[in-house]
Amino acid sequence: MPRTPVHRLGLCALALALALNACATRPGEDDPEGLAEYREANDPFEPTNRVMFEVHEAIDRAVLQPITEAYRDVLPQPVRTGIRNLLGNLRSPVILANDLLQGNISRARVTLARFMVNSTLGLGGLLDVARDWGVPGHSEDFGQTLAVWGAGEGFYMFVPLLGPSSPRDVAGQGVDFVFNPLTWLGQGILVDVAGWSRLGLTVVDTREALLEPIDQLRATSLDPYSTLRSAYRQRRGYEIRNEEDRGRVVGPSGVTGFGQGVTQPEPAPAQTPAR
């Protein structure tokens, strides 16, 4: 599978952010409240990040949202649920690798058991049989692993399509790309078609889950950029501490930009075949 344009775009945006000198002005020592707020935001490239946010908004409104709404209108809920289950199952090897790297053997057992059950009894992952049996899944990525190992977050950044991020999470996504067995399937038309199809479905599925939350964010927030920044940090904190139950959120592979911070609705129950 070739490196996706989303990953290339993320690297380019990071280089742009480092190259530009449009940094947020640091308050002086005579403004302790402003200085504390500046340090808490940890967003020294805020002017550039806000431009990237507006670029993402334009792409989303013009392309992603209309496609996603058509996807929801055309495909019935059971089909969309099956696609979501399948995409989650395909990510199990990445989650398992990070469970092990964090030394969390109990969660690694859960991930492996879910993968084996859903890949067989769940028709390759279309059905989440393990969840029906009381074994819910969880999300892990190498960004979380770096945090567990003590790596700092770094400055805040916003990458169009990828969304809220940090140098630690960008590096983590690169390592997760290497961890993914689908990366090493080789070359060929079928492999390329499978890779691009998975990417496209991941984008649309993630965005479809967030149609209502994003509409609400746009309608109610006076500053969606700041709201998203705060939600992203809160979500990552929950995930690093393995507190996913405090908010159903899209994992770090949410490539629709908002997926890094906006709460996602509870997944629909898996559809089971009629007996």
BELSULVEN-V452378 format. One record per backbone hydrogen bond with DSSP energy under -0.5 kcal/mol. NH is the residue of the N-H (numbers start at 1). CO is the residue of the C=O. Records with the same first field share a line. If there is no record, write none. Layout:
NH: CO ; CO
//
This chain:
8: 4
9: 5
10: 6
11: 7
12: 8
13: 9
14: 10
15: 11
16: 12
17: 13
18: 14
19: 15
20: 16
23: 21
24: 44
31: 28
35: 31
36: 32
37: 33
38: 34
39: 35
40: 36
41: 37
42: 38
43: 38
46: 43
48: 22
49: 45
50: 46
51: 47
52: 48
53: 49
54: 50
55: 51
56: 52
57: 53
58: 54
59: 55
60: 56
61: 57
62: 58
63: 59
64: 59
65: 60
67: 63
68: 64
69: 65
70: 66
71: 67
72: 68
73: 69
74: 70
75: 71
79: 76
80: 76
81: 77
82: 78
83: 79
84: 80
85: 81
86: 82
87: 83
88: 84
89: 85
90: 86
91: 87 ; 88
92: 89
94: 91
95: 91
96: 92
97: 93
98: 94
99: 95
100: 96
101: 97
102: 98
103: 100
104: 99
105: 103
108: 104
109: 105
110: 106
111: 107
112: 108
113: 109
114: 110
115: 111
116: 112
117: 113
118: 114
119: 115
120: 116
121: 117
122: 117
123: 120
124: 119
125: 118 ; 122
126: 122 ; 123
127: 122
129: 127
132: 128
133: 129
134: 131
135: 130
144: 141
145: 141
146: 142
147: 143
148: 144
149: 145
150: 147
151: 146
156: 42
157: 165
159: 163
160: 158
162: 159 ; 160
163: 159
164: 257
165: 157
167: 155
168: 153
170: 166
171: 167
172: 168
173: 169
174: 170
175: 171
176: 172
177: 173
178: 174
179: 175
180: 176
183: 180
184: 181
185: 182
192: 188
193: 189
194: 190
195: 191
196: 192
197: 193
198: 194
199: 195
200: 196
201: 197
202: 198
203: 199
204: 200
205: 201
206: 202
207: 203
208: 204
209: 205
210: 206 ; 207
211: 208
214: 210
215: 211
216: 212
217: 213
218: 214
219: 215
220: 216
221: 217
227: 223
228: 224
229: 225
230: 226
231: 227
232: 228
233: 229
234: 230
235: 231
236: 232
237: 233
238: 234
239: 235
240: 236
241: 237
242: 239
243: 238
246: 243
247: 244
249: 247
250: 262
254: 251
255: 253
257: 161 ; 254
258: 256
260: 257
261: 258
262: 258
264: 248
265: 209
//
